[in-house]
């Protein structure tokens, strides 16, 4: 069984055909869906999906690109909801220094606060990091959490090794399917298989065969084929290893 370790099933892009989308994914061999919230407003929808859909695992957090709309009280709400149990991680959280005009200081304050919350609850974190990998790693060294996943990893070998040393898995998905993504494909081929998990980030980051179209979780099966081809191992081995990795880091049943 494949596990999509990062998919926004609650996104409005899926409102019209969510049930059919999930059916297609299951037919392709995807049995688990880790759904990270991005702000307080999405907490309820993510949790409702968990209650109504077998195989959905919720994570709650405040995305770095949404911290300017967030209020400080949202952190207290996150803390209180995590105390009720049922969530597999704190996320999607992190830093994004790629987008212009987003308050970097407020991002860092919310990130640090959410790392503290994750540590108090003993939960792993699901990390967003664009043009900010070193800053994210520095924050993780200051606040030691129970590992997690570096979502859509796009860093260097040295940065990958630093995440692994801190107990993190690295998420690979649609970018890996592009022949021109040489650095990502090299990392996918050469990093320890025990450090890799698969993700779609659907509806975002479509694969090379879906360029310009909505991404969906059924594509994960072909991502597994891509990873197997890059590493010259069987798809069955990819599925077994990436599932085991996801279950280990997120403590999935």
N, C-alpha and C positions, 0 to 999 in steps of 0.2 A: 504493500500500500504506500502510495506517495503522500507526503504531507507538504502542503503549500504553507510555508512558514511566514508568509506576508501577503495578505490579500485583503483588500478593502471591500468585503462583501456588502457592507452597509452603504456603499456609495450610491448616490442617486442614479448613476449610469446603469445600475442593475435593477432599479425598481420595477421596470416593465417586464423583466423575464428572469428574475432571480432563481425561481424554482427550476426552470429549464436549464439555466446555466449550471446549477449545482448537479442536475441530472447528467448533463454532458460530462462534467468533471468526473463524477463517480464512474461513468462508463469508460473513461480514459484511465481509471485506476487511482484517482485522487480521492483519498478517504478522510483526510484531515485538513482543516482550514484554520490557520491562526489569523484572527481578525483584530488588528490593533485600532483602537480609537485614536482620534486626532485632536479632539477638544471635548470640553465638558458636554456640549450639546449632543455629541455622538455616543456618549456612554450608554444611554438608554437603548439606542438602536442596536448597538453591538451586543449588549446583554440580552436583548429580546431575540436576536438571531441565535444566540447560544441556547436559549431556552426552547426554541422552536425547531432547530436544525441539528440533528445528530452529527457529531464530528467537528463542530465549530468550537474553537477554543478562544476565549476573549482575552485581550490585553487592553488596559486603559492607560491613557497618557495624554499629554498636551504637546502637540507637534511644534517644533521650533518656529515654523513660519506662521503659526497662529497665536503666538504669545502676546502680540500687541492687542488682539481682540479679547484675550483671556483676562480674567480678574484674579487677584491674589487669592480670593476665597475659593477659586476653582481647585487650588492645591489641597485645601482642607477637605473639599468634597471628594477628591480623588483618594486621599488618605482614608477617609471614612468608608468609602465604597470598597476599597481593597481589604479593609479589616473584616468585611463580611465574607471574604473567601470567594473561590470560584474562578479567579483570574490566574492565567499562567505567566503573566509578565506585566511589567510597566512599560508602556510604549503606545504609540511611537514617540520617542523623545530624542533629543540630541541637539545638534547645532547645524546651521545652514548659513555659510558665509558666501554662498554663490548668489543668492537673490539680493538685489540692491534695495536698500531702503528699509530693511528689517533691523530693528534695534538689537545689536549684538550683545549689549550689556544685559538687556532683559532676557534674551535667549539664554545666556549663561546663568542668570539667576534662576530661571525656571528649570533649566537642566540640572543644576546643582541641587535644587529643592527636590526634584523628582528622583534623583539618585539617592538622596537621603531617605525618601519615602520607600523606595525599593529596598534599601538596606534594612530599614526597620521591619519590613514585612517579609524579608528573606526571599524576595522575588528577583528573577533575572530581568534584564531590560532588553527592549528592542530598539536599536539605535538608528537614527537618521544622521548622516554625516555627509555634507557636500562642501568641499573646499575647507574642511574643518577637522580632518582626521586627527591631526596632532593635538588640537585643542580638546577634542573628545577624549583621546587617550590620557591627556593630562588630568582631565576631570575624573576619569575612572581610577587613576592612581591616587587621587586625593580621597575619593569615596569608593571604597571597595564593595562591590555588589556581587550577587551570586551569578556572575557570568551573564550570558545572553547571546544575542545575535546582532552582528554588524550588518544591517540590512543593505542590500544593493552595494556590496563592497566594491570599491573602485580605487583602492589605495595601492601602495607599493608593497613589495615583498616584506620589507622591514616592518611596515605598519601592520601587515597581516600577522607576522610573527608576534608582534606586540599584543595584538588582540587575543591571539591564541594563548599566549602566556598568562593573560588575565582571565582565562576560562571562557572565551567567546568562540562561537561558531561564526562563519562568514557566509552571507547569503549571496547566491549566484542565481541569475535569472535571464531575462530577455537580452540584456547587453551581451551575454556570453554567446548568443547565437549569431552575432554579426562577425563575419570574417575579418573585418577591419579592426575589431576590438582586440588587438593582439595582446596587450598587457593583461586584460581580464582573462582571455582564453589561456594564456600561459600560466597564470596563477591557478585557474581552474584545473589545468592539467597537472601541475606540479606540487601544489600544496598537499599536505597530508589529507587523505580522503576523510579521516575522522574529524576534520575541521570544517567540512562543507555541508551546508544545507541548501535546499532548493526553494525558490519563491517565484511568484509572478509579479507582485505589486499591482495586480489587476485592480482597476481598469487601466493603470498606467504601465509604462515601460513595455510596449509590445515587442514581440520577437521580430526577426528579420522577415519572416513570412507573413506577419500581420502588420507591417509598417503602415501607419496612418489609420489603423482600425482599433477598436476597443480590445484591450487584452482581456483574457479570461482564464480561469484556473485549469481548464482542459489542456491548455498549452504546456502545463507542467510535464506531461508525459514526454513531449518532444524535447523539453529541456533535459530530461534524464537521458534521452538518447544522445543529445549533444555532448553532455558531460561524459558519457560512456565512450563516445568516439574520441574526444580529446584525451582521455586517460587510457584509451585502448583496453577497456574492461567491459564486461557485459552490462547491459541495462539492468539486469536482475541484481547485480552487485551494487550498482548505483542506487537503486531503489532501497535495497536493504540497508546500506550504509547511511544514506541521508535520512532515512526514517529513524534509524537508531540514534543518529546525532541529534535530530530534532527532539526526540523523546527524552534524551539524556539532559539536554540543556534546559528544556522547558518543563521537565518532569511530567510529561504527558502519559496518561494511562494507556 
